[in-house]
Amino acid sequence: MDSFISAGLIGLALGAQYALLALGFTLIFGILGVVNFAHGGFYLLGGYTAYVCVSWGLPYPLAVVCAALATAALGYLFELLLLERVIDNHLATLILTLGLYLVICTAVVVVFGPDAPLFPFPVTDVLHFGGVYLPLSNLIVFGVCFAAIGVTYGLLYRTNFGRSLRALSEDRPVAMALGIRAKLMFPLAFALATGLAGMTGALVTPILSLTPHVGDPVLAASFLVVILGGLGSLSGATIAAFLVGLIEAYSAVYLGGSKGALMLFVLVLIVLLVKPTGLMGVPTRRA
């Protein structure tokens, strides 16, 4: 029973991390119509930015903020200067985002080398409740990620900025006819999404690992969560993220890593067979 509770708590922490990543990925797809293959690269860049900031003597919380701001700024410039030019060409956006991911990975290898740097989480204590053990680092990451998810939802559903973004995602021509400036909103949406990815990387890589290719599994997990939740659905991505986190945690404890990955793909397959649009997705309207 104690191991069951411990696995559940770790699964919730994993789910919060996945939810932040999936929100950013879904935001870009839902509003811009772009599948961002560079999402794992911004996660990677956030981890290395935090590592550099800590190496320079900055406190870790400030390093996380710097990582979020740096990745948001890079995402803003990338969308404004490059992606905006081909925003309606899906093949071109795929190539651009994939190219950016490869550039980020290569630059990290050139600057920092192929080996993982020493970047430990500043808190190493373990909480003990009866027979339940929970690393305090996981609890801190869960709290920060959960707060960031709440702020993101508040921004999207309680502000004019968020209403404008959702209007563009629902019907871009009508939203633009009503005066919403897509060329102003798209870079801001991309910056918000990449900032979330960078913050997640800064929070999670000290606990797991920081290597030049750590973005690969992050991109795969983001795809999995977004497809399971329903393409373009923010609530579906959030629910699916916590579901995937719990399945990963419990399968790692009771089944082992490889069987856990199999369980995830079987779950996605079953959901798509029963509901092809995902948990919270809606059928695409046709003219």
C-alpha positions in Angstrom: 0.0 0.0 0.0 2.8 2.4 0.8 4.5 1.8 -2.5 1.2 2.3 -4.2 0.8 5.8 -2.6 4.4 6.7 -3.3 4.1 5.8 -6.9 0.9 7.8 -7.2 2.5 10.9 -5.8 5.5 10.5 -8.2 3.0 10.0 -11.0 1.2 13.2 -10.2 4.6 15.0 -10.2 5.3 13.5 -13.6 1.9 14.5 -14.9 2.4 18.1 -13.9 5.7 18.2 -15.9 4.0 16.6 -18.9 1.0 18.9 -18.6 3.3 22.0 -18.9 5.0 20.6 -21.9 1.7 19.5 -23.5 0.0 22.9 -22.9 2.8 24.6 -24.8 2.7 22.0 -27.6 -1.1 22.2 -27.9 -1.1 26.0 -27.8 1.2 26.2 -30.8 -0.8 23.6 -32.7 -4.2 24.9 -31.8 -3.5 28.6 -32.5 -0.8 28.6 -35.3 -1.6 25.2 -36.8 2.1 24.3 -36.4 3.5 21.0 -35.2 6.5 22.2 -33.3 9.3 19.7 -33.6 11.6 22.1 -31.8 9.6 21.8 -28.5 12.1 19.3 -27.0 14.9 21.7 -28.0 13.4 24.5 -26.0 13.1 22.1 -23.0 16.8 21.2 -23.5 17.8 24.9 -23.9 15.9 25.7 -20.7 17.9 23.1 -18.8 21.3 24.3 -20.1 20.4 28.0 -19.5 19.5 27.2 -15.9 22.8 25.3 -15.6 24.8 28.2 -16.9 23.0 30.7 -14.6 23.7 28.5 -11.5 27.4 28.2 -12.6 27.6 32.0 -12.7 26.4 32.1 -9.1 22.7 32.9 -9.5 20.2 31.3 -7.1 18.4 28.3 -8.6 14.9 29.9 -8.6 16.3 32.9 -10.5 18.0 30.6 -12.9 14.6 28.9 -13.7 13.1 32.4 -14.4 16.0 33.2 -16.7 15.6 29.9 -18.5 11.9 30.6 -19.1 12.6 34.2 -20.3 15.4 33.1 -22.6 13.5 30.4 -24.3 10.4 32.6 -24.6 12.5 35.3 -26.2 14.1 32.8 -28.6 10.6 31.5 -29.5 9.3 35.0 -30.1 12.1 35.9 -32.5 12.0 32.5 -34.3 8.2 32.9 -35.0 8.5 36.6 -35.9 11.5 36.4 -38.2 11.2 32.9 -39.7 8.1 30.9 -39.0 5.7 33.8 -39.7 6.9 33.9 -43.3 5.7 30.4 -44.0 3.0 30.0 -41.3 0.4 28.6 -43.7 2.8 26.1 -45.4 2.7 23.1 -43.1 5.6 21.3 -44.7 7.8 24.4 -44.4 6.9 24.9 -40.8 7.8 21.2 -40.1 11.2 21.6 -41.7 11.9 24.9 -39.9 11.0 23.6 -36.5 12.9 20.4 -37.0 15.9 22.4 -38.3 15.8 24.6 -35.2 15.8 21.5 -33.0 18.9 20.1 -34.8 20.6 23.5 -34.5 20.0 23.7 -30.8 21.2 20.1 -30.1 24.3 20.7 -32.2 25.1 24.0 -30.6 24.8 22.4 -27.1 27.2 19.7 -28.1 29.7 22.2 -29.5 29.5 24.5 -26.5 29.1 22.0 -23.6 30.3 18.8 -25.0 28.5 15.4 -25.4 28.7 14.5 -21.7 26.1 15.3 -19.1 27.2 18.2 -16.8 26.9 18.1 -13.0 23.7 19.9 -12.4 22.0 18.6 -9.2 18.7 19.9 -7.8 19.5 22.1 -4.8 17.1 20.2 -2.5 17.9 16.6 -1.8 15.7 15.9 1.3 13.2 13.1 1.4 9.8 13.4 3.1 8.7 10.4 5.2 5.1 9.7 6.1 4.8 6.3 7.7 6.0 4.0 5.0 5.6 6.6 2.2 8.8 8.2 0.9 8.7 11.2 -1.4 11.7 13.2 -2.6 11.1 16.8 -1.7 12.4 17.8 -5.1 9.5 16.1 -6.8 7.1 17.9 -4.5 8.7 21.3 -5.3 8.5 20.6 -9.0 4.9 19.5 -8.8 4.0 22.7 -6.9 5.7 25.0 -9.3 4.3 23.2 -12.4 0.8 23.1 -10.9 1.0 26.8 -10.2 2.3 27.5 -13.7 -0.6 25.4 -15.2 -3.1 27.5 -13.1 -1.5 30.8 -14.3 -1.6 29.6 -17.9 -5.2 28.7 -17.7 -6.0 32.0 -16.1 -4.1 33.8 -18.8 -6.0 32.0 -21.6 -9.5 32.0 -20.1 -9.6 35.2 -17.9 -7.7 37.8 -20.0 -8.3 39.6 -23.3 -5.0 38.2 -24.5 -6.2 34.6 -23.9 -9.6 35.3 -25.5 -7.9 36.7 -28.6 -5.7 33.6 -28.9 -8.7 31.2 -28.5 -10.6 33.2 -31.1 -7.8 32.8 -33.6 -7.7 29.1 -32.9 -11.4 28.8 -33.4 -11.8 30.8 -36.6 -8.8 32.8 -37.8 -10.4 34.8 -40.7 -13.4 35.8 -38.5 -11.1 36.8 -35.6 -8.9 38.9 -37.9 -12.0 40.5 -39.4 -13.0 41.6 -35.9 -9.7 43.3 -35.4 -7.5 40.7 -33.8 -4.0 41.1 -35.2 -2.7 37.6 -35.9 0.9 38.8 -36.7 1.0 40.4 -33.3 -0.5 37.5 -31.4 1.3 34.5 -33.0 4.8 35.4 -31.8 3.4 36.0 -28.3 1.6 32.6 -28.3 4.8 30.9 -29.5 6.8 32.7 -26.8 4.4 31.6 -24.1 4.6 28.0 -25.3 8.4 27.9 -25.5 8.8 29.7 -22.2 6.7 26.9 -20.6 9.0 24.3 -22.2 12.1 26.1 -21.1 10.9 26.4 -17.5 10.0 22.7 -17.4 13.5 21.9 -18.6 15.1 24.0 -16.0 13.0 22.4 -13.3 13.2 18.7 -14.4 16.6 18.2 -15.9 18.4 18.6 -12.5 16.3 15.7 -11.2 16.5 13.4 -14.2 19.4 14.2 -16.5 20.8 17.0 -18.6 22.3 15.7 -21.9 22.4 17.2 -25.4 19.7 14.7 -26.5 17.3 14.9 -23.6 14.8 16.6 -25.8 14.1 13.5 -27.9 12.0 11.7 -25.2 10.4 15.0 -24.3 9.1 15.5 -27.8 7.9 11.9 -28.0 6.0 12.3 -24.6 4.5 15.6 -25.8 3.2 13.9 -29.0 1.8 11.1 -27.0 0.0 13.3 -24.5 -1.4 15.6 -27.1 -2.7 12.8 -29.3 -4.2 11.1 -26.3 -5.9 14.2 -25.0 -7.1 15.4 -28.5 -5.2 17.7 -30.9 -5.9 21.3 -30.0 -7.6 20.6 -26.7 -5.9 22.2 -23.7 -8.1 20.5 -21.1 -7.6 17.1 -22.9 -3.8 17.6 -22.9 -3.9 18.4 -19.2 -6.0 15.3 -18.3 -3.9 13.1 -20.6 -0.7 14.4 -19.1 -1.6 13.3 -15.5 -3.0 10.0 -16.8 0.3 9.3 -18.6 2.3 10.3 -15.5 0.3 8.0 -13.3 0.6 5.1 -15.8 4.4 5.6 -16.1 4.9 5.7 -12.3 2.7 2.6 -11.6 4.1 0.6 -14.5 7.7 1.4 -13.5 7.0 0.0 -10.0 4.9 -3.0 -10.9 5.8 -3.9 -14.5 9.2 -2.4 -15.3 10.2 0.3 -17.8 9.8 -1.5 -21.1 6.4 -2.9 -20.2 5.3 0.5 -19.0 6.1 2.1 -22.4 4.0 -0.7 -24.0 1.1 0.0 -21.7 1.1 3.7 -22.7 1.0 2.9 -26.4 -1.7 0.3 -25.9 -3.7 2.9 -24.0 -3.4 5.4 -26.8 -4.3 2.8 -29.4 -7.5 1.8 -27.4 -8.5 5.4 -26.9 -8.1 6.2 -30.6 -10.0 3.2 -31.6 -12.9 4.1 -29.4 -12.6 7.9 -29.9 -10.4 8.8 -32.8 -10.4 12.5 -31.8 -8.8 11.7 -28.4 -10.2 12.2 -24.9 -11.4 15.8 -25.3 -10.9 16.4 -29.0 -13.7 17.4 -31.4 -14.2 16.4 -35.0 -12.8 18.9 -37.5 -15.4 20.9 -39.3 -15.5 20.5 -43.0 -16.8 23.0 -45.5 
